Amino acid sequence: MKRLLPAVLLLLSCSTTASAPEAGAHAVVIGSETSFGMCVGYCRSELAIDSAGARLTYSSRDAAGHPPVTHTIALTPAVWRALVEGTDRATFARLDSVYGCPDCADGGAEVIELEWSGESQRVIFEYGRPPEPIQALRERIWQLRGRFPEPHGQ
């Protein structure tokens, strides 16, 4: 019994009690990134979206030749609601963190990141190939991305 008690206490101290995500809780910030490892020019983009607006930044490894370019747009409440419809926390929590082989053979990589009350979760996947549960969300994000101008010098 003396040997069993320390083992049981160790197991209990190592266990965690993670609370289940709230079903239906929508993100308060949506992030979308793209990157291509073997490119020249603006090889990376970062889109941050919240209820007030969206900010898209293009960047390059060559900041002197291609300085970061940032664009912002305001969002209507209807556009924001349409975006967050696909951000169910419980669904997103069940996703793996990586799908496929992002940026292999310079096929590019995408990230969708959702934030709820200071906690965030990222899903990385091959460019243009989101996992099925977030495919509709990715499409809505790309519709929003289409409202931004492309960077010069690509």
Secondary structure per residue as TSV (DSSP state, phi and psi in degrees):
chain	resnum	aa	ss	phi	psi
A	1	M	-	360.0	-35.6
A	2	K	T	-64.1	-30.5
A	3	R	T	-80.0	-31.2
A	4	L	H	-74.0	-38.6
A	5	L	H	-60.7	-48.1
A	6	P	H	-61.0	-36.3
A	7	A	H	-66.3	-41.6
A	8	V	H	-65.9	-43.1
A	9	L	H	-63.1	-39.4
A	10	L	H	-63.1	-44.7
A	11	L	H	-61.9	-42.0
A	12	L	H	-67.0	-37.2
A	13	S	H	-72.2	-23.3
A	14	C	H	-89.3	-13.5
A	15	S	-	-77.2	149.9
A	16	T	-	-118.4	152.3
A	17	T	-	-117.5	87.7
A	18	A	-	-81.6	132.0
A	19	S	-	-78.6	144.4
A	20	A	-	-69.7	141.9
A	21	P	-	-61.4	146.9
A	22	E	-	-69.7	125.5
A	23	A	T	-65.7	134.2
A	24	G	T	83.0	-3.5
A	25	A	-	-71.3	124.9
A	26	H	-	-95.6	153.8
A	27	A	-	-65.3	150.6
A	28	V	S	-101.6	-18.9
A	29	V	E	-139.9	135.7
A	30	I	E	-118.3	130.0
A	31	G	E	-118.6	145.1
A	32	S	E	-140.6	128.7
A	33	E	E	-128.6	150.9
A	34	T	E	-132.3	150.9
A	35	S	E	-155.3	148.9
A	36	F	-	-133.1	117.6
A	37	G	S	-69.9	-30.7
A	38	M	S	-117.0	73.0
A	39	C	-	-143.8	166.3
A	40	V	S	-118.3	137.0
A	41	G	S	103.8	-145.6
A	42	Y	-	-83.5	97.0
A	43	C	-	-98.1	-5.1
A	44	R	E	-137.8	142.2
A	45	S	E	-136.5	144.9
A	46	E	E	-132.0	122.4
A	47	L	E	-114.2	125.7
A	48	A	E	-117.2	127.7
A	49	I	E	-127.6	132.2
A	50	D	-	-137.2	-174.8
A	51	S	S	-63.8	-21.9
A	52	A	S	-88.2	-33.4
A	53	G	E	-179.7	-172.2
A	54	A	E	-134.2	143.1
A	55	R	E	-129.1	121.5
A	56	L	E	-114.2	125.8
A	57	T	E	-119.9	126.6
A	58	Y	E	-99.6	138.9
A	59	S	E	-141.4	167.1
A	60	S	-	-139.6	158.3
A	61	R	S	-70.2	-21.8
A	62	D	-	-101.6	77.7
A	63	A	T	-64.2	-27.7
A	64	A	T	-71.1	-43.9
A	65	G	T	-81.9	-26.4
A	66	H	S	-138.3	78.9
A	67	P	-	-64.7	154.1
A	68	P	-	-55.4	142.6
A	69	V	E	-123.5	126.4
A	70	T	E	-123.6	136.8
A	71	H	E	-126.8	146.3
A	72	T	E	-129.6	149.9
A	73	I	E	-139.7	151.2
A	74	A	E	-85.3	152.1
A	75	L	-	-115.9	143.1
A	76	T	-	-81.4	157.5
A	77	P	H	-56.6	-34.4
A	78	A	H	-66.3	-40.8
A	79	V	H	-65.7	-43.3
A	80	W	H	-60.8	-46.3
A	81	R	H	-59.8	-41.4
A	82	A	H	-62.8	-37.3
A	83	L	H	-68.5	-46.2
A	84	V	H	-75.7	-10.3
A	85	E	T	-56.3	-31.8
A	86	G	T	-95.9	21.5
A	87	T	-	-115.8	35.6
A	88	D	-	-58.4	122.1
A	89	R	H	-61.9	-41.8
A	90	A	H	-64.9	-40.8
A	91	T	H	-64.3	-46.1
A	92	F	H	-64.7	-36.0
A	93	A	H	-64.9	-25.3
A	94	R	T	-81.1	-9.5
A	95	L	S	-76.7	150.7
A	96	D	-	-71.2	162.5
A	97	S	S	-81.5	-23.4
A	98	V	E	-136.1	136.7
A	99	Y	E	-125.3	133.1
A	100	G	S	71.0	-147.2
A	101	C	-	-126.0	77.7
A	102	P	T	-57.5	131.2
A	103	D	T	64.3	18.1
A	104	C	G	-73.0	140.4
A	105	A	G	50.2	31.9
A	106	D	G	53.7	36.9
A	107	G	-	-77.7	-6.7
A	108	G	-	88.9	162.9
A	109	A	E	-135.2	151.4
A	110	E	E	-130.5	151.8
A	111	V	E	-132.6	136.1
A	112	I	E	-119.6	126.5
A	113	E	E	-124.4	133.0
A	114	L	E	-118.2	141.4
A	115	E	E	-122.8	132.9
A	116	W	E	-125.9	117.5
A	117	S	T	44.7	49.1
A	118	G	T	87.2	-12.3
A	119	E	E	-101.1	144.2
A	120	S	E	-135.9	160.1
A	121	Q	E	-142.2	136.2
A	122	R	E	-115.6	144.2
A	123	V	E	-126.3	124.3
A	124	I	E	-109.1	136.2
A	125	F	E	-150.8	168.3
A	126	E	E	-62.9	140.4
A	127	Y	T	-51.4	125.5
A	128	G	T	79.8	4.2
A	129	R	-	-129.5	66.5
A	130	P	-	-71.8	155.1
A	131	P	-	-63.9	148.0
A	132	E	G	-51.9	-42.7
A	133	P	G	-61.5	-20.9
A	134	I	G	-116.5	15.8
A	135	Q	H	-61.9	-45.0
A	136	A	H	-64.9	-39.1
A	137	L	H	-62.2	-45.1
A	138	R	H	-59.5	-41.5
A	139	E	H	-61.6	-42.3
A	140	R	H	-65.7	-38.8
A	141	I	H	-62.6	-43.2
A	142	W	H	-70.9	-27.9
A	143	Q	H	-63.5	-41.6
A	144	L	H	-66.4	-43.0
A	145	R	H	-57.0	-33.5
A	146	G	T	-64.4	-16.5
A	147	R	T	-81.2	-10.5
A	148	F	S	-93.9	148.7
A	149	P	-	-73.3	153.3
A	150	E	-	-76.8	152.0
A	151	P	-	-73.5	152.5
A	152	H	T	-80.3	151.2
A	153	G	T	84.2	23.5
A	154	Q	-	-74.3	360.0
